[in-house]
Amino acid sequence: MISKKDQLFNLSTNNTTYLFAITETGHLEHLYYGKKISSEGISHAALAEKRSLSIGTGTAYSSDNPTLFLGNLCLEYSSMGKGDCRESFVDIEYGRGMQTLDFVVKSFRIIPGKPRTFSGLPESYGDKSTCTTLEITLKESGLPIRLVLTYTTFEDSDVITRRSAIYNDSDRTITIRNLASLQLDLDGDGWNLVTFDGAWARERYMHERPLSPGIIINDSKTGVSSAEHNPCIFLTNEDGECIGTNLIYSGNHREVVETSPYGKIRLLTGINPSQFSWDLGPQDRFQSPEAILTFSPKALNGASQNFHHFVNNHIIRGEWKFRERPVLVNNWEATYFNFTEDKLISLAREASSLGAELFVLDDGWFGIRNDDTTSLGDWTVNPKKLPSGLGGLALEIHRMGMMFGLWVEPEMVSIESQLYKKHPDWMVAIPGRKPSVGRNQYLLDLTRSEVRDYLFKMLSDTWHLADVNYIKWDMNRTFSDLYSSNKEIKNHGEFLHRYVLGLYELLSRLTTAFPNVLFESCASGGNRFDLGMLCFMPQTWTSDNTDALCRLYIQEGTSCGYPLSTMGSHVSTSPNHQTLRKTDLEARFNVASFGVLGYELDLTKLNRQQKEAIRSQISFYKANRSLLQYGTFTRVKWANRGANHVVWAVASGDRSTLLVLFAQKLNQSNPGSDRLKIEAVDLNATYEVFPRQQKIDIRTFGDLVNRISPLAIAEGGLAQDTLSKALSFDSEVEHYRVSGELLANAGIKLNQQFGGTGYDGETRVLGDFGSRIYICKKID
């Protein structure tokens, strides 16, 4: 809604209101973002910054407006040189190094639905029934340059998307140094910043810190969205309000959160200006990636649920939108590079017998690749490993009733490859300099159309031959030695963005050519977990680290910005290959089930007890798959906030069924009681609550088993190992009929945990890193 009288813009969703207005000088002042306010209750005068007096040592906008200080206004966009010395939204060099800009409103229009981008970037989507767009055109007061701000409201998700564009209407080239996608200025009321940071194998651990005067930068300079700092961030306050932003982009990003001397908060997100500059020719235009913004009064869980709804409804697309994802088995940690066709078939047979639906052949199937030093770029099968070829292997897998999947890493090249020998100039490297190397591999230059054409043909031919149903698209190094022999590039400050555009163009062609294939993005695990990739690939490999304890942190942090349906989560062997930690098979499943389930271990080496456990796990997951992938997810007790007990809940839309993960990090001696308290229930209903039955390995008890055994059994000995293969204990019996009110307000005191004083059929045996899944079913 637009009030022409007050020059006021009101962007509303189902539960939020976003207000800004045109000042007397033609700038856009931000007024409010928060809980929904009826249009009758909005007062421009009450919300606007009061400015009857000047500010000491401040720079007024002009002599005609001596009390207008842009540096102390909440603005919708900002630039340098007119008194606002905070981090700026737009930075353009237009002549002899000049960068002062002053954009003022020229016109605006409302568009039903959402107009398409012209930039080659992926974007959200919606129609007239789900979204409305406001487009505001601003004109630079002394230059033929326009800035266009685009806002799209997605009412059903309580999300507003933002993007910006620069139009060069002049007859000379200008250089864009920075163009943000979103700016949000707020009054400072005790906000905390939440970011998701880490590295390989410990991606997206959540960190919270209070804001204080100064600047915090959350960014990536790696060439990808990065495991170091994800583009999704939140602002939270003690009132339970939460604002979240994310960026639909897979390259270098930057989020700036600045607290001014006057207590105002400025949040910016967009392409990282580091290593970026874009020459914009006469009559040309440039558009930023799309950013998403949400508000919730229900703290981070509420804002996260808004993002989940938005991603599932307006980012994920194609045949796999809202489609249940298959349970897969991947051979990587079972074999690494050392496999034969017979070994793969034996793994697949075991997978099929246990209920898996998809078998994935990982790295090592092509060229002469027996380690990570060769063959990237040579996407033809290794006949020594696969004498029947990919087609023969795929046919055998399909005969078992499973889908067939394949690993590829198309963006990379090995020095030891036929591709490099033919086209050394296709590699990203500075002429005359020895390039840096990551995982013994180098980048292909995706800014070049001939490289993309080569990859499209090679991959298409291979995927048709193998009749693939799933592709794992990996990317195992970050960027260095930025240079392209692409003659279209005159300014190498454009290289990183042009690479991302080239990647998106290739992905668009391939996903269009293979609409039924399930694509999973991967980048050394979760090094490129972002909304840009999710526009092409509906799920992402969350982390190479599959340790159950680490995954509590990784999956919880990831889930704040991304729904469970996008998170690949596998059960691997113990001790874990990344941490050497020993964890129970059932605990590994319990954590992995809150995502897209897979297995990544040598199934042929498991004993009967372990196979029966996995068969039961897969059966349980299939029965509850829709809920575990698409239910409403709530973090009740947070791993990332220091709790020893971690509680997650996922609920069906009508709250008739909930699955609750109760996990503990470390076992305590002589522990107190545990309480299961879940608010995400129907308060007026009655629920049946009970744990998923699972098996307890007798080795858990060590030599305590001798208290009941007629024969002495040495811990770690052959007898104990043999017995464990044939015998296990059932987990505790526990069952309740309770009201939703009781479950939400009082909670259930659970059976006692083992404390060293005895054991019976009601004793909960969790141990270190143990867990249970509790099933809550409405019965009236």
Phi, psi and omega in degrees: 000142179235127175261107181291332179297311181266002186052046188248134177251130181237107178258114185242143168242189183302326187229005183227158175231137179232120187236137169208164186217161176272125177284173179296343179263000178093010176269169182250114179263125176283135185247321188193142167215120181174209180304151185296136176241132177295149183300330180290336184267005184269129177236112177302315183298325181288331186265337186288152176294131178278132188211058175276343181243158177280168179249129182303129181062006177281161178255114179288155182300317180198169177292336177283342181230068189291346179249009176266106180248104181301333180290351178234023173254149166278120188241159175273340177204165182207160177212174184265153168101356181236030173103346177266106184262009174285171175304139189256157180284320185224140179220115181231133173261123190234000178169120181051036176081005182289139184225002177292130182226149178214092181268132178231154186296131176252316182198171175205160178207154176254133183238120174299137182078216187215118178289151182286151174287156176252007194265349188084003178270147173289161184205168173289169180219156177184166180242188184297337181278344185243343185207159178222144185241136172248127179241123181244125178257128178244144181246134175292133192294339182231006185224152177279063179228135177245145172243124180247124177257131181239127177241130173235125179264127174253096190300320186290334182258357188054045180235141170241129176259151182226143168206166183222160180214145175250131176246123178265101181269008184269183178254017179228159178281135173245161182240120176275119177267332181199136172214107180285162175267328186213138168232133175228116177256133184226156168285137183282114180230061176068041181282146170248148177258132177245123178234168184232107195231164177163215182199185177304134177073002171213056184283146167055042166290137185276136177229134179240138177212145177288147176277143176216169183307132182132194187234134171244131179244127174245114187206175172230135172237022185268352185097342177234172183296332161086145171283344185289314180211108180288148180290350178278126176222163178224153166246130179233156174222172186291345177279000181086006178278146181216134175241131179236147174225154174209169187230133178272080187197146185244009179248203180299128179234166174213131171243123179249130173237112185241132174255119185280167175299343180260012174083008179273146181255130172244128177243127177233142172218146179167194176300138179292124179290344175295129181066018180238131164205145187227118177279119183251110184287171179304135178063020179258173182216157180218137182238142179279163169298161179275135176251153178241148187221137176217158174228143172214140172277000183257036174062198187294326177301318181293315179296321179297318179296325174300314179298318180301313180299317182295314182296314181294328185262334189229003174242305178294138183215174175086197188297335186261008175294123181059017176266135180297133184273142184287152172282124185246160168236126180248137185277357193303299183286349175283325187230337194050227183279347190267083179221161172237169178299319180297320179296317179297319181293321178294322175298316182295321179298316177298317180301314180297319182293335181269353176109005178293154185244351185213127176250128186245123173270118184268204187303147172110005186268355192236163175056226175240038191276104174246358173204190187266023182259352188224165156079352176298129186108339181260083189270057173235147191292148174274108185290339178292322178278323185233078182298336177272359181074173177296323180298318179294317179296315181299320179299319179294318179296316179297325177296334177281357179088015180247158171281160181243132181235159187219141175269139173217158174222072193291336185281359188244161176217144173261146173301319176275080178203154176293326181298315181294322180297324180280324187224067180298334181285352177282348180275142177284109180196149179275124181305134177085357179239144176282121186285153171289159186228146175227129183049038179060031183215168187224166182272141166275150183273092182282000172288343184267129182295327181293329176291315179295321179297318178300312182296319180300315182292313182299313182292318180299315180299317182293317183291324175294317180300319184274356181050053187286149175249347186209141176230127171261110185262105186262166180198099197255023172204161176264181191269147171205170173051054188291115177194146176224138173274007175297117185290346177287341183265112177262331182241112184286358168293348178269350191301309186299318179290321178296326176298313180299318177298320178295318177300314180297322179297318179294316179297322179298316179297316185288317181290333174288321180287335181233068187293337183268352181283137173274115179263136173238123177282145178209144175210088189051045191086237190260038183279353178217057178265098185208169184289334177298312179293325181292343174292339180250327186233117191285357175213160184224140175290116193291319180191147171292342180276114181251013176299132187298322180291311179299323182293337172302316180286315186293311182291323178296314178297315180299321185292344179296326180252344191225137184289161182300331181294346181260357191252107174291128187220115188246151169266124179241187186280171176227133002297147183295144184286344180259332184238347187062018179277140176266126176224154182291144180301321180292322179295321178299318178293316184305317179287315183295335183291342177274069183163202179266111193284139171209169177233141184217070180203167184280099183294336182288345182260002182279150176275176185299320181298317181293320179295320178296322178297315181293321178300318179293321178299311181296320178298316178297317182296315179299320181293335183240017189297317181300318179293315184289336179262329188233004179288172178278118189260133179227136173264114184273309171237129192264130171298319185284354177251018168093359181292140174286324175262127181250129181230122174241149177225141174232130188238146173289164184302324180267005179061026178281336179222134173230143169245130186237123173271124171246111182235148174234145181283304180232143177282145176250145173284144179047057188285159172280188182277154177250142183239133176257107184233115187232117183277340187279051182236170172278112186296336184267003184257170171248137184239146167261128185234127180202156181275151169297130179288133179218169184262146178248119179295130182297338179293344176302326185271355180057221183277004172298338180298339179292345177294336182241352183271135178289341179243143179292130180239117182283135178297130180078002182274176182296321181296317179295318180296317180295317181296322182294334179285339183251342189220140172212164179263148172283145175291171190299154172266126182204130186206135182221149166241112187222158176283156175299324178299316180296316182296324183278324189258320181258318183084167181254129171280120186278164176306155180297143169280156176302130182229016176090002182250000180157174182206134173215187185291351178257357184283129175276119178249102181252313183069188175296135174065019181275167183198165172223153167251123178259135181257124178244113182240131177290133184241009173218000000 
